[in-house]
Amino acid sequence: MMNKQALIDRLNEDLAGELGAIIQYLTYAAKTSGPFRPQLSQFFLAEVADEQLHAQFLANKIVALGGEPTTKPRVVPAARTNREMLEAVLAAERQATKDYTQRAKEAEELGEKGLMVQLEDMVRDESGHSEETERILRDWPL
């Protein structure tokens, strides 16, 4: 059975994921190389704003629920090549989609309808990020 403290703890895990995603996108944007560097770097940087909004929402909600927002990001996977960076981003976006889907169910269980709706919106955002990354990877050279 989900309780408020368990929800706060899980939202903090999600916040750590968003903080990690911000670092991941910024770092990967700097590390891109090759003929598609400008476009790939811009792709990564464009995602930072969404992840910042998600992180801010989560931090605010954690405080509203009586918790303390984490300041520790998830570890960013090491990636040497553009393809490895794209694959790591895709894995992170898929995980975020899965996590927010579960979190929306937990919020609904606790009667947190506003949180549930916002989390469902975040599922939409993360799914869109995944789809875009999948499309880039589709014809990416091995």
SEVEXVO-285241 format. One record per atom (N, C-alpha, C, CB): residue number from 1; y, x, z; residue in three letters. Coordinates in nm, 2 decimals. Glycine has a CB too. Layout:
BEGIN
 pos      v      u      w code
 NUM      Y      X      Z  Ala
...
END
This chain:
BEGIN
 pos      v      u      w code
   1  -0.12   0.09   0.00  Met
   1   0.00   0.00   0.00  Met
   1   0.12   0.09   0.00  Met
   1   0.00  -0.10   0.12  Met
   2   0.21   0.06  -0.09  Met
   2   0.34   0.14  -0.10  Met
   2   0.43   0.10   0.01  Met
   2   0.40   0.12  -0.25  Met
   3   0.50   0.20   0.07  Asn
   3   0.61   0.17   0.16  Asn
   3   0.73   0.24   0.12  Asn
   3   0.57   0.20   0.31  Asn
   4   0.84   0.21   0.18  Lys
   4   0.97   0.27   0.14  Lys
   4   0.97   0.42   0.14  Lys
   4   1.08   0.22   0.23  Lys
   5   0.91   0.48   0.25  Gln
   5   0.91   0.63   0.25  Gln
   5   0.83   0.69   0.14  Gln
   5   0.86   0.67   0.39  Gln
   6   0.72   0.63   0.11  Ala
   6   0.63   0.68   0.00  Ala
   6   0.71   0.67  -0.13  Ala
   6   0.50   0.60  -0.01  Ala
   7   0.78   0.56  -0.15  Leu
   7   0.86   0.55  -0.27  Leu
   7   0.97   0.65  -0.28  Leu
   7   0.93   0.40  -0.28  Leu
   8   1.04   0.68  -0.17  Ile
   8   1.14   0.79  -0.16  Ile
   8   1.07   0.92  -0.20  Ile
   8   1.20   0.79  -0.02  Ile
   9   0.96   0.95  -0.14  Asp
   9   0.89   1.07  -0.17  Asp
   9   0.86   1.09  -0.32  Asp
   9   0.76   1.08  -0.09  Asp
  10   0.81   0.98  -0.38  Arg
  10   0.77   0.98  -0.52  Arg
  10   0.90   0.99  -0.61  Arg
  10   0.69   0.86  -0.56  Arg
  11   1.01   0.93  -0.57  Leu
  11   1.13   0.94  -0.64  Leu
  11   1.18   1.08  -0.63  Leu
  11   1.24   0.84  -0.59  Leu
  12   1.16   1.15  -0.52  Asn
  12   1.20   1.29  -0.51  Asn
  12   1.12   1.38  -0.60  Asn
  12   1.19   1.33  -0.36  Asn
  13   0.99   1.34  -0.62  Glu
  13   0.91   1.42  -0.72  Glu
  13   0.96   1.40  -0.86  Glu
  13   0.76   1.37  -0.71  Glu
  14   1.01   1.28  -0.89  Asp
  14   1.07   1.25  -1.02  Asp
  14   1.20   1.32  -1.03  Asp
  14   1.09   1.10  -1.03  Asp
  15   1.28   1.33  -0.93  Leu
  15   1.40   1.40  -0.93  Leu
  15   1.38   1.55  -0.96  Leu
  15   1.48   1.38  -0.80  Leu
  16   1.28   1.60  -0.89  Ala
  16   1.24   1.74  -0.92  Ala
  16   1.21   1.76  -1.06  Ala
  16   1.12   1.79  -0.82  Ala
  17   1.14   1.67  -1.12  Gly
  17   1.10   1.67  -1.26  Gly
  17   1.23   1.67  -1.35  Gly
  17   1.01   1.56  -1.30  Gly
  18   1.32   1.59  -1.32  Glu
  18   1.45   1.58  -1.40  Glu
  18   1.53   1.71  -1.39  Glu
  18   1.53   1.46  -1.36  Glu
  19   1.54   1.76  -1.26  Leu
  19   1.61   1.89  -1.25  Leu
  19   1.54   2.00  -1.32  Leu
  19   1.62   1.93  -1.10  Leu
  20   1.41   2.00  -1.32  Gly
  20   1.33   2.10  -1.40  Gly
  20   1.35   2.08  -1.55  Gly
  20   1.18   2.09  -1.37  Gly
  21   1.36   1.95  -1.59  Ala
  21   1.38   1.93  -1.74  Ala
  21   1.52   1.98  -1.78  Ala
  21   1.38   1.77  -1.76  Ala
  22   1.62   1.96  -1.70  Ile
  22   1.75   2.02  -1.73  Ile
  22   1.75   2.17  -1.75  Ile
  22   1.86   1.98  -1.62  Ile
  23   1.68   2.23  -1.66  Ile
  23   1.67   2.38  -1.67  Ile
  23   1.58   2.42  -1.79  Ile
  23   1.60   2.44  -1.54  Ile
  24   1.48   2.34  -1.81  Gln
  24   1.39   2.36  -1.93  Gln
  24   1.47   2.35  -2.06  Gln
  24   1.27   2.27  -1.93  Gln
  25   1.54   2.25  -2.08  Tyr
  25   1.62   2.23  -2.20  Tyr
  25   1.72   2.34  -2.22  Tyr
  25   1.68   2.09  -2.20  Tyr
  26   1.80   2.37  -2.11  Leu
  26   1.90   2.47  -2.12  Leu
  26   1.84   2.61  -2.16  Leu
  26   1.98   2.48  -1.99  Leu
  27   1.73   2.64  -2.09  Thr
  27   1.67   2.77  -2.11  Thr
  27   1.61   2.78  -2.25  Thr
  27   1.56   2.79  -2.01  Thr
  28   1.54   2.67  -2.29  Tyr
  28   1.48   2.67  -2.43  Tyr
  28   1.58   2.68  -2.54  Tyr
  28   1.39   2.55  -2.44  Tyr
  29   1.69   2.61  -2.52  Ala
  29   1.80   2.61  -2.62  Ala
  29   1.85   2.76  -2.64  Ala
  29   1.92   2.52  -2.57  Ala
  30   1.85   2.83  -2.53  Ala
  30   1.90   2.97  -2.54  Ala
  30   1.79   3.06  -2.61  Ala
  30   1.93   3.03  -2.40  Ala
  31   1.66   3.02  -2.59  Lys
  31   1.55   3.11  -2.63  Lys
  31   1.51   3.08  -2.78  Lys
  31   1.44   3.09  -2.54  Lys
  32   1.55   2.98  -2.84  Thr
  32   1.51   2.95  -2.97  Thr
  32   1.54   3.06  -3.07  Thr
  32   1.57   2.81  -3.02  Thr
  33   1.46   3.07  -3.17  Ser
  33   1.48   3.18  -3.27  Ser
  33   1.44   3.13  -3.41  Ser
  33   1.41   3.31  -3.23  Ser
  34   1.47   3.21  -3.50  Gly
  34   1.42   3.18  -3.64  Gly
  34   1.52   3.09  -3.72  Gly
  34   1.29   3.11  -3.63  Gly
  35   1.47   3.05  -3.84  Pro
  35   1.56   2.98  -3.93  Pro
  35   1.60   2.85  -3.88  Pro
  35   1.49   2.97  -4.06  Pro
  36   1.53   2.78  -3.79  Phe
  36   1.57   2.65  -3.74  Phe
  36   1.64   2.66  -3.60  Phe
  36   1.45   2.56  -3.73  Phe
  37   1.68   2.78  -3.57  Arg
  37   1.74   2.80  -3.44  Arg
  37   1.86   2.70  -3.41  Arg
  37   1.79   2.94  -3.42  Arg
  38   1.95   2.69  -3.50  Pro
  38   2.07   2.60  -3.47  Pro
  38   2.03   2.46  -3.44  Pro
  38   2.17   2.61  -3.59  Pro
  39   1.94   2.41  -3.53  Gln
  39   1.90   2.27  -3.51  Gln
  39   1.81   2.25  -3.38  Gln
  39   1.82   2.22  -3.63  Gln
  40   1.72   2.34  -3.36  Leu
  40   1.63   2.33  -3.24  Leu
  40   1.71   2.35  -3.11  Leu
  40   1.52   2.43  -3.25  Leu
  41   1.80   2.44  -3.11  Ser
  41   1.89   2.46  -3.00  Ser
  41   1.97   2.34  -2.97  Ser
  41   1.98   2.58  -3.02  Ser
  42   2.03   2.28  -3.07  Gln
  42   2.11   2.16  -3.05  Gln
  42   2.02   2.04  -3.01  Gln
  42   2.18   2.12  -3.19  Gln
  43   1.90   2.03  -3.06  Phe
  43   1.80   1.93  -3.01  Phe
  43   1.78   1.94  -2.86  Phe
  43   1.67   1.94  -3.09  Phe
  44   1.75   2.06  -2.82  Phe
  44   1.73   2.08  -2.67  Phe
  44   1.85   2.04  -2.59  Phe
  44   1.69   2.22  -2.65  Phe
  45   1.97   2.09  -2.64  Leu
  45   2.09   2.07  -2.56  Leu
  45   2.13   1.92  -2.56  Leu
  45   2.21   2.15  -2.62  Leu
  46   2.10   1.85  -2.66  Ala
  46   2.13   1.70  -2.67  Ala
  46   2.05   1.62  -2.56  Ala
  46   2.10   1.65  -2.81  Ala
  47   1.94   1.67  -2.52  Glu
  47   1.86   1.60  -2.42  Glu
  47   1.91   1.62  -2.28  Glu
  47   1.71   1.65  -2.43  Glu
  48   1.99   1.72  -2.25  Val
  48   2.04   1.75  -2.12  Val
  48   2.11   1.64  -2.06  Val
  48   2.12   1.88  -2.12  Val
  49   2.20   1.57  -2.14  Ala
  49   2.28   1.46  -2.08  Ala
  49   2.19   1.35  -2.03  Ala
  49   2.37   1.41  -2.19  Ala
  50   2.09   1.31  -2.10  Asp
  50   2.00   1.20  -2.05  Asp
  50   1.93   1.24  -1.92  Asp
  50   1.90   1.17  -2.16  Asp
  51   1.89   1.36  -1.92  Glu
  51   1.82   1.41  -1.80  Glu
  51   1.91   1.42  -1.68  Glu
  51   1.75   1.55  -1.83  Glu
  52   2.04   1.46  -1.71  Gln
  52   2.14   1.46  -1.60  Gln
  52   2.16   1.32  -1.54  Gln
  52   2.27   1.52  -1.65  Gln
  53   2.17   1.22  -1.64  Leu
  53   2.19   1.08  -1.59  Leu
  53   2.07   1.03  -1.51  Leu
  53   2.21   0.99  -1.71  Leu
  54   1.95   1.06  -1.55  His
  54   1.83   1.02  -1.48  His
  54   1.84   1.09  -1.34  His
  54   1.71   1.07  -1.56  His
  55   1.87   1.22  -1.33  Ala
  55   1.87   1.29  -1.21  Ala
  55   1.98   1.23  -1.11  Ala
  55   1.90   1.44  -1.23  Ala
  56   2.09   1.19  -1.17  Gln
  56   2.20   1.13  -1.08  Gln
  56   2.16   1.00  -1.03  Gln
  56   2.33   1.12  -1.16  Gln
  57   2.10   0.92  -1.12  Phe
  57   2.05   0.79  -1.07  Phe
  57   1.95   0.80  -0.96  Phe
  57   1.99   0.71  -1.19  Phe
  58   1.85   0.89  -0.98  Leu
  58   1.74   0.91  -0.88  Leu
  58   1.80   0.96  -0.75  Leu
  58   1.64   1.01  -0.93  Leu
  59   1.89   1.05  -0.75  Ala
  59   1.95   1.10  -0.63  Ala
  59   2.03   0.99  -0.56  Ala
  59   2.05   1.22  -0.66  Ala
  60   2.10   0.91  -0.63  Asn
  60   2.18   0.80  -0.57  Asn
  60   2.08   0.70  -0.51  Asn
  60   2.27   0.73  -0.67  Asn
  61   1.97   0.67  -0.58  Lys
  61   1.88   0.57  -0.53  Lys
  61   1.81   0.62  -0.41  Lys
  61   1.78   0.53  -0.64  Lys
  62   1.77   0.75  -0.41  Ile
  62   1.70   0.81  -0.29  Ile
  62   1.79   0.79  -0.17  Ile
  62   1.67   0.95  -0.31  Ile
  63   1.92   0.82  -0.18  Val
  63   2.02   0.81  -0.07  Val
  63   2.03   0.66  -0.03  Val
  63   2.16   0.87  -0.11  Val
  64   2.04   0.57  -0.13  Ala
  64   2.05   0.43  -0.10  Ala
  64   1.93   0.38  -0.02  Ala
  64   2.07   0.35  -0.23  Ala
  65   1.82   0.44  -0.04  Leu
  65   1.70   0.40   0.03  Leu
  65   1.68   0.46   0.16  Leu
  65   1.57   0.42  -0.06  Leu
  66   1.77   0.56   0.20  Gly
  66   1.77   0.62   0.32  Gly
  66   1.71   0.76   0.32  Gly
  66   1.70   0.54   0.42  Gly
  67   1.69   0.82   0.20  Gly
  67   1.63   0.95   0.19  Gly
  67   1.72   1.06   0.16  Gly
  67   1.52   0.94   0.09  Gly
  68   1.67   1.18   0.15  Glu
  68   1.75   1.30   0.12  Glu
  68   1.70   1.35  -0.02  Glu
  68   1.74   1.41   0.23  Glu
  69   1.79   1.36  -0.12  Pro
  69   1.75   1.40  -0.25  Pro
  69   1.71   1.55  -0.25  Pro
  69   1.86   1.38  -0.35  Pro
  70   1.60   1.58  -0.32  Thr
  70   1.56   1.72  -0.33  Thr
  70   1.66   1.80  -0.41  Thr
  70   1.42   1.73  -0.39  Thr
  71   1.66   1.93  -0.39  Thr
  71   1.74   2.02  -0.47  Thr
  71   1.65   2.12  -0.54  Thr
  71   1.85   2.09  -0.39  Thr
  72   1.52   2.10  -0.53  Lys
  72   1.42   2.19  -0.59  Lys
  72   1.36   2.14  -0.71  Lys
  72   1.31   2.23  -0.48  Lys
  73   1.39   2.20  -0.83  Pro
  73   1.33   2.16  -0.95  Pro
  73   1.18   2.19  -0.96  Pro
  73   1.40   2.22  -1.07  Pro
  74   1.11   2.11  -1.05  Arg
  74   0.98   2.15  -1.09  Arg
  74   0.98   2.28  -1.16  Arg
  74   0.91   2.04  -1.17  Arg
  75   0.88   2.35  -1.16  Val
  75   0.87   2.48  -1.23  Val
  75   0.87   2.45  -1.38  Val
  75   0.74   2.56  -1.19  Val
  76   0.95   2.53  -1.45  Val
  76   0.96   2.52  -1.60  Val
  76   0.85   2.61  -1.66  Val
  76   1.10   2.57  -1.65  Val
  77   0.76   2.55  -1.74  Pro
  77   0.66   2.63  -1.80  Pro
  77   0.71   2.74  -1.89  Pro
  77   0.57   2.54  -1.89  Pro
  78   0.65   2.86  -1.88  Ala
  78   0.69   2.97  -1.97  Ala
  78   0.65   2.94  -2.11  Ala
  78   0.62   3.11  -1.92  Ala
  79   0.74   2.97  -2.20  Ala
  79   0.71   2.95  -2.35  Ala
  79   0.78   3.06  -2.43  Ala
  79   0.76   2.81  -2.39  Ala
  80   0.70   3.12  -2.51  Arg
  80   0.76   3.24  -2.59  Arg
  80   0.81   3.19  -2.73  Arg
  80   0.65   3.34  -2.60  Arg
  81   0.74   3.10  -2.79  Thr
  81   0.77   3.06  -2.93  Thr
  81   0.84   2.92  -2.93  Thr
  81   0.65   3.07  -3.02  Thr
  82   0.90   2.89  -3.04  Asn
  82   0.96   2.76  -3.06  Asn
  82   0.85   2.65  -3.04  Asn
  82   1.03   2.75  -3.20  Asn
  83   0.74   2.67  -3.10  Arg
  83   0.63   2.58  -3.09  Arg
  83   0.58   2.56  -2.95  Arg
  83   0.51   2.62  -3.18  Arg
  84   0.57   2.67  -2.87  Glu
  84   0.53   2.65  -2.73  Glu
  84   0.64   2.58  -2.65  Glu
  84   0.51   2.79  -2.67  Glu
  85   0.76   2.60  -2.69  Met
  85   0.87   2.53  -2.62  Met
  85   0.86   2.38  -2.65  Met
  85   1.01   2.58  -2.66  Met
  86   0.84   2.34  -2.78  Leu
  86   0.83   2.20  -2.82  Leu
  86   0.71   2.14  -2.75  Leu
  86   0.82   2.19  -2.97  Leu
  87   0.60   2.21  -2.74  Glu
  87   0.48   2.15  -2.68  Glu
  87   0.50   2.13  -2.53  Glu
  87   0.36   2.25  -2.70  Glu
  88   0.57   2.23  -2.47  Ala
  88   0.60   2.21  -2.32  Ala
  88   0.69   2.09  -2.30  Ala
  88   0.66   2.34  -2.27  Ala
  89   0.79   2.08  -2.38  Val
  89   0.88   1.96  -2.37  Val
  89   0.81   1.83  -2.39  Val
  89   1.00   1.97  -2.48  Val
  90   0.72   1.83  -2.49  Leu
  90   0.64   1.71  -2.52  Leu
  90   0.55   1.67  -2.40  Leu
  90   0.55   1.72  -2.64  Leu
  91   0.49   1.77  -2.34  Ala
  91   0.40   1.75  -2.22  Ala
  91   0.49   1.69  -2.10  Ala
  91   0.33   1.87  -2.18  Ala
  92   0.61   1.75  -2.08  Ala
  92   0.70   1.70  -1.98  Ala
  92   0.75   1.56  -2.00  Ala
  92   0.82   1.80  -1.96  Ala
  93   0.78   1.53  -2.12  Glu
  93   0.83   1.39  -2.15  Glu
  93   0.72   1.29  -2.14  Glu
  93   0.89   1.39  -2.30  Glu
  94   0.60   1.33  -2.18  Arg
  94   0.48   1.23  -2.16  Arg
  94   0.46   1.21  -2.01  Arg
  94   0.36   1.29  -2.23  Arg
  95   0.47   1.32  -1.93  Gln
  95   0.44   1.31  -1.79  Gln
  95   0.55   1.22  -1.73  Gln
  95   0.44   1.44  -1.72  Gln
  96   0.68   1.24  -1.77  Ala
  96   0.78   1.15  -1.71  Ala
  96   0.76   1.01  -1.75  Ala
  96   0.92   1.20  -1.77  Ala
  97   0.72   0.98  -1.87  Thr
  97   0.69   0.84  -1.91  Thr
  97   0.58   0.78  -1.82  Thr
  97   0.65   0.83  -2.06  Thr
  98   0.48   0.85  -1.80  Lys
  98   0.37   0.81  -1.71  Lys
  98   0.42   0.79  -1.57  Lys
  98   0.25   0.91  -1.71  Lys
  99   0.49   0.88  -1.52  Asp
  99   0.54   0.87  -1.38  Asp
  99   0.64   0.75  -1.36  Asp
  99   0.62   1.00  -1.34  Asp
 100   0.73   0.73  -1.46  Tyr
 100   0.82   0.62  -1.44  Tyr
 100   0.76   0.49  -1.46  Tyr
 100   0.94   0.64  -1.54  Tyr
 101   0.65   0.48  -1.54  Thr
 101   0.58   0.36  -1.56  Thr
 101   0.52   0.32  -1.42  Thr
 101   0.47   0.37  -1.67  Thr
 102   0.45   0.42  -1.36  Gln
 102   0.39   0.40  -1.23  Gln
 102   0.50   0.36  -1.12  Gln
 102   0.31   0.52  -1.18  Gln
 103   0.61   0.43  -1.13  Arg
 103   0.72   0.41  -1.03  Arg
 103   0.78   0.27  -1.04  Arg
 103   0.83   0.52  -1.04  Arg
 104   0.79   0.22  -1.16  Ala
 104   0.84   0.09  -1.19  Ala
 104   0.74  -0.02  -1.12  Ala
 104   0.85   0.06  -1.34  Ala
 105   0.61   0.00  -1.13  Lys
 105   0.52  -0.08  -1.07  Lys
 105   0.53  -0.08  -0.91  Lys
 105   0.37  -0.05  -1.11  Lys
 106   0.55   0.04  -0.86  Glu
 106   0.57   0.06  -0.72  Glu
 106   0.70  -0.01  -0.67  Glu
 106   0.57   0.21  -0.68  Glu
 107   0.80   0.01  -0.75  Ala
 107   0.93  -0.06  -0.71  Ala
 107   0.92  -0.21  -0.71  Ala
 107   1.04  -0.01  -0.81  Ala
 108   0.85  -0.26  -0.81  Glu
 108   0.83  -0.41  -0.81  Glu
 108   0.75  -0.45  -0.69  Glu
 108   0.76  -0.45  -0.94  Glu
 109   0.65  -0.38  -0.65  Glu
 109   0.56  -0.41  -0.54  Glu
 109   0.65  -0.42  -0.41  Glu
 109   0.45  -0.30  -0.52  Glu
 110   0.75  -0.33  -0.40  Leu
 110   0.84  -0.33  -0.28  Leu
 110   0.95  -0.43  -0.30  Leu
 110   0.89  -0.19  -0.26  Leu
 111   0.96  -0.50  -0.41  Gly
 111   1.07  -0.60  -0.42  Gly
 111   1.20  -0.53  -0.47  Gly
 111   1.09  -0.67  -0.30  Gly
 112   1.19  -0.41  -0.52  Glu
 112   1.31  -0.34  -0.57  Glu
 112   1.33  -0.37  -0.72  Glu
 112   1.30  -0.19  -0.54  Glu
 113   1.37  -0.49  -0.75  Lys
 113   1.38  -0.53  -0.89  Lys
 113   1.48  -0.45  -0.97  Lys
 113   1.42  -0.68  -0.90  Lys
 114   1.60  -0.42  -0.91  Gly
 114   1.69  -0.34  -0.99  Gly
 114   1.64  -0.20  -1.02  Gly
 114   1.82  -0.32  -0.90  Gly
 115   1.57  -0.14  -0.92  Leu
 115   1.51  -0.01  -0.94  Leu
 115   1.40  -0.02  -1.05  Leu
 115   1.45   0.05  -0.81  Leu
 116   1.32  -0.12  -1.05  Met
 116   1.22  -0.14  -1.15  Met
 116   1.28  -0.15  -1.29  Met
 116   1.14  -0.27  -1.12  Met
 117   1.38  -0.22  -1.31  Val
 117   1.44  -0.24  -1.44  Val
 117   1.50  -0.10  -1.48  Val
 117   1.56  -0.34  -1.43  Val
 118   1.57  -0.03  -1.40  Gln
 118   1.62   0.10  -1.43  Gln
 118   1.51   0.20  -1.47  Gln
 118   1.71   0.16  -1.32  Gln
 119   1.40   0.20  -1.39  Leu
 119   1.29   0.28  -1.43  Leu
 119   1.23   0.25  -1.56  Leu
 119   1.18   0.28  -1.31  Leu
 120   1.22   0.12  -1.59  Glu
 120   1.17   0.08  -1.72  Glu
 120   1.26   0.13  -1.83  Glu
 120   1.16  -0.07  -1.73  Glu
 121   1.39   0.13  -1.81  Asp
 121   1.49   0.19  -1.91  Asp
 121   1.46   0.34  -1.92  Asp
 121   1.63   0.16  -1.86  Asp
 122   1.43   0.40  -1.82  Met
 122   1.40   0.55  -1.82  Met
 122   1.27   0.57  -1.90  Met
 122   1.39   0.61  -1.68  Met
 123   1.17   0.48  -1.88  Val
 123   1.05   0.49  -1.96  Val
 123   1.08   0.49  -2.11  Val
 123   0.95   0.37  -1.93  Val
 124   1.17   0.40  -2.15  Arg
 124   1.22   0.39  -2.29  Arg
 124   1.28   0.52  -2.33  Arg
 124   1.32   0.27  -2.30  Arg
 125   1.37   0.57  -2.25  Asp
 125   1.44   0.70  -2.29  Asp
 125   1.34   0.81  -2.30  Asp
 125   1.54   0.74  -2.18  Asp
 126   1.25   0.83  -2.21  Glu
 126   1.15   0.94  -2.21  Glu
 126   1.05   0.92  -2.33  Glu
 126   1.07   0.95  -2.08  Glu
 127   1.01   0.79  -2.36  Ser
 127   0.93   0.77  -2.47  Ser
 127   0.99   0.80  -2.60  Ser
 127   0.89   0.62  -2.48  Ser
 128   1.12   0.78  -2.61  Gly
 128   1.20   0.81  -2.73  Gly
 128   1.21   0.97  -2.75  Gly
 128   1.34   0.76  -2.72  Gly
 129   1.22   1.04  -2.63  His
 129   1.22   1.18  -2.64  His
 129   1.09   1.23  -2.69  His
 129   1.26   1.24  -2.50  His
 130   0.98   1.17  -2.64  Ser
 130   0.85   1.22  -2.68  Ser
 130   0.83   1.19  -2.83  Ser
 130   0.74   1.14  -2.60  Ser
 131   0.87   1.08  -2.87  Glu
 131   0.85   1.05  -3.02  Glu
 131   0.92   1.14  -3.11  Glu
 131   0.89   0.90  -3.04  Glu
 132   1.04   1.17  -3.07  Glu
 132   1.12   1.27  -3.15  Glu
 132   1.06   1.41  -3.15  Glu
 132   1.27   1.27  -3.09  Glu
 133   1.01   1.45  -3.03  Thr
 133   0.95   1.58  -3.03  Thr
 133   0.82   1.58  -3.11  Thr
 133   0.92   1.62  -2.88  Thr
 134   0.74   1.47  -3.10  Glu
 134   0.62   1.46  -3.18  Glu
 134   0.65   1.47  -3.33  Glu
 134   0.55   1.33  -3.15  Glu
 135   0.76   1.41  -3.37  Arg
 135   0.80   1.42  -3.51  Arg
 135   0.84   1.56  -3.56  Arg
 135   0.91   1.32  -3.54  Arg
 136   0.90   1.63  -3.47  Ile
 136   0.94   1.77  -3.50  Ile
 136   0.81   1.85  -3.51  Ile
 136   1.04   1.83  -3.39  Ile
 137   0.72   1.83  -3.42  Leu
 137   0.60   1.91  -3.42  Leu
 137   0.50   1.88  -3.53  Leu
 137   0.53   1.89  -3.29  Leu
 138   0.51   1.76  -3.58  Arg
 138   0.42   1.71  -3.68  Arg
 138   0.40   1.81  -3.80  Arg
 138   0.47   1.58  -3.74  Arg
 139   0.50   1.87  -3.85  Asp
 139   0.49   1.96  -3.96  Asp
 139   0.53   2.10  -3.93  Asp
 139   0.57   1.91  -4.08  Asp
 140   0.54   2.13  -3.80  Trp
 140   0.58   2.26  -3.75  Trp
 140   0.47   2.36  -3.78  Trp
 140   0.61   2.26  -3.60  Trp
 141   0.51   2.47  -3.84  Pro
 141   0.40   2.57  -3.87  Pro
 141   0.33   2.63  -3.75  Pro
 141   0.46   2.69  -3.95  Pro
 142   0.21   2.65  -3.76  Leu
 142   0.13   2.71  -3.65  Leu
 142   0.16   2.86  -3.64  Leu
 142  -0.02   2.69  -3.67  Leu
END
